[in-house]
Amino acid sequence: MTRRRGRTASHWGTYLVTAEDDEVVDVRGAEADPDPSPLGANYLGALRHRARIRRPAVRLGWLEDGPGPTRTRGSDPYVEVTHETALDLVAGELDRVRRQYGDEAVFGGSYGWGSAGRFHHAQSQIHRFLNATGGYTRSVNTYSHAAGDVVLPHIVGDREWFLRSVPRWSQIAEHTRLVVAFGGLPRRSVQVNPGGVGAHLNARQQDACARAGVRFVVVSPSRDDSAPSLRAEWLPVRPNTDVAMMLGMAHTLLREGSYDRYFVEKCCVGFEYFARYLRGETDGVEKTARWAAGICGTDEAAITTLARRLASERSLVSVTWSLQRQHHGEMTYWAGIALAAMAGSLGKPGGGFGSGYSSMHNAHLYDRFSPAASLPQLRPPVSAFIPVARISDMLLHPGRHFDYNGTTQPYPDIKAVYWAGGNPFHHHQDLNRLLTAWQRPETVVVHEPFWNAMAKHADIVFPVATSLEREDFAIGTADPWLTAMDQVAEAPEGVVTDYEIFAELSRRLGAWEEFTEGRDASEWVRHLYDRTVDRCAARGIALPDYDTFRKAGQVEVPMPWEHPVAFSELRDDPDAHPLTTPSGKIELFSETVAAFGYDDCPGFPRWMEPAEWLGSPLARKYPLHLISTQPDTKLHSQFDHGAHSLSGKVRGREVARLHPRDAAERGLADGDLVRIHNRRGACLAAVEVTEGLRQGVVQLPTGAWYDPVSPGGAGSLDKHGNPNVLTPDLATSKLAQGPSAHTCLVEVERFTGAVPPLTAHEPPELRKSPGSGPAPRPGKR
């Protein structure tokens, strides 16, 4: 028996890991972490799980029929081949597609959560490779906060400055009396952070605020969107109606004359236009608290009282990222900022507006600067792009034009998809539509450690090492801990890293020197660390040399927060401290956005009915609003087969939460198996009945590996509990083109048929080709 122990960093924490015979048997939080996330337990038993991909594999139909659109991607068996064969096939196919259709016919898919290391970062690796070998069509923005990414610069100017300057938790504890959290402060999300977490402190800082006397009001369909320790008041609104409540509160301040006249007149533009809208002068509808209550399903007096409280003491309006992942999600940020500007605390310590306070661990704990170097992705030779959530539109409608932030672009005609890091069969909406679109490319190449749905819908699959099977170093975004990542296990025989695969492909495509710069992986890791030392030295921060760092295992990097609170300088002297907006002020009305002429995103905060909500006629057929939250037991869909993830399932399936009245109307009890369905699809889940949800709402977390009854067949029942077979592939608006996952109506009924067996964590049918075996280890020339 071989036994190895080492340290690793992940998006959910830093751990001391023990492996025996290359399988993880023990995981403990690192010394600096006072509150390690239980997500680390997903490593246990995961590396040698039956879902592990051990050899390159090619879809049988692709081998027999050649590249081309197909209806069998997702249902064919696979043929295991040698690495040399797979490398030759992929290199030849990339060369063919580029020569025949051009470089923009290659789509480089990835998502940044794939890996935590600074070098073995799948997104950086694939983008560098594709740029080195000719270029590719890329995506912009993120599923997490695309609407905010695009609309915030139009409202406040520099988005990065804004996010670095909003009140941090320590300021809130000292100065703030009231936090109104639209979308809540869900603890599940503060377990994770891109690039890593050295010490979990976000939840503790929230609790410190409560102990200091800060009062919290959670505006959310779920009471559990805040921890009991916060003792928060709960206003259970209808999903997708937060903007109406904000407008009703703003109207109350306007009508009673209790708003901050100085700030909205001197530090903002467009307030008079917004005020006319609130009074109903532009559309004939006065946005009173009573009007808002009719939309939100919340007591009128509660809205009025909350507005008065907001303006009577130092207050903070908080908006979660989840609220901009809905139809017209841009309006949530805009209305929240307008409300905060009127309430009187914007630009004061601890007060005003902020977003994402509990959407990730790093939210407003430290400065957002990152001291670490990353793998350069090289200059893109191709300018073509799509908004990240529009991949199905791109594949289904090549040549069609799309609007985005004031521009109009054509969708490129994609012939080859190359994906490393991330899983669209987890994070994209309307998976049946995606599955139809996924049959259009001529070739799909994927790097994956496990046979998840992404791998099962590829033509050529490369198995890759996990973060526990290679050396690296990590530091999280806005996190002060620089961590050495040890190799604690050997990858299965023949399984190599993304870098080794890309290096060999680059050799075949004549770009080896440009891609590798003559370095192997260990030399790259050391090189990036040395560059990190230089970056820190330029800021007056001294780091140890590489060998000393690796022996220490972890180093804390000072990250003092010295920024004035957002808008404080603007409040003090608007002329001397303008923002980077066209007016130099907060734009409650944006002439720029208004000039775009978008019917779904006017140039000011406005209530716009979502395509699906509990106030729409469609609710008569589908009377429950689905909220698909982040899971408690894993990050997105990573390690869905892990021990901690499996412990949260019931009968092997994800759990859907229902209000007792909704459950009783359908004759359901805890543990019952149900079919959740709408016009887009259906999935199975187990029921949990809870008073912690508003009536009319069903909550089903994301993360279950897509597992259809009929693989490859659009419309097939998902038997595992993946909510994205139900969510709409609908853009937030023409401005940002973000995802609208939370705009979704469904019905729930008891499942009475024969219960289909789960196969999500099983490999597909595999056939061996003569000579398939271990991969060659790429070396330097």
Buried (B, 14 or more C-beta within 10 A) or exposed (E): EEEBEBBBBBBBBBBBBBBBEBBBEEBEBBEBBEBBBBBBBBBBBBBBBEBBBBBBBBBBBBBEEEBBEBEBBBBBEBBBBBBBBBBBBBBEBBBBBBEEBBBBBBBBBBBBBBBBBBBBBBBBBBBBBBBBBBBBBBBBBBBBBBBBBBBBBBBBBBBEBBBBBBBBBBBBBEBBBBBBBBBBBBBBBBBBBBBBBBBBBBBBBBBBBBEEEBBBBBBBBBBBBBBEEBEBBBBBBBBBBBBBBBBBBBBBBBBEEBBBEEBBEBBBBBBEBBBEBBBBEBEEEBBBBBBBBBBBBBEBEBBBBBBBBBBEBBBBBBBBBBBBBBBBBBBBBBBBBBBBBBBBBBBBBBBBBBBBBBBBBBBBBBBBEBBBBBBEBBEBBBEBBBBBBBBBBBBBBBEEEBBBBBEEBEBBBBBBBBBBBBBBBBBBBBBBBBBBBBBBBBBBBBBBBBBBBBBBBBBBBBBBBBBBBBBBBBBBBBBBBBBBBBBBBBBBEBBBBBBBBBBBBBBBBEBBEBBBEEBBBEBBBBBBBBBBBEBBEEEEBEBBEBEEBBEEBBBEBEBEBEBEBBBBBBBEEBEEBBBEBEBBBBBBBBEBBBEBEBEBBBBBBBBBBBBBBBBBEBBEEBBBBBBBBBBBBBBBBBBBBBBBBBEBBBEBBBBBBBBBEBBEEBEBEEEBBBBBBBEBBBBBBBBBBBEBBBBBBBBBBBBBBBBBBEBBBBEBBBBBBBBBBBBBBBBBBBBBBBBBBBBBBBBBEEBEEEEBEBBBBBBBEBEEBEEBBBBBEBEEE
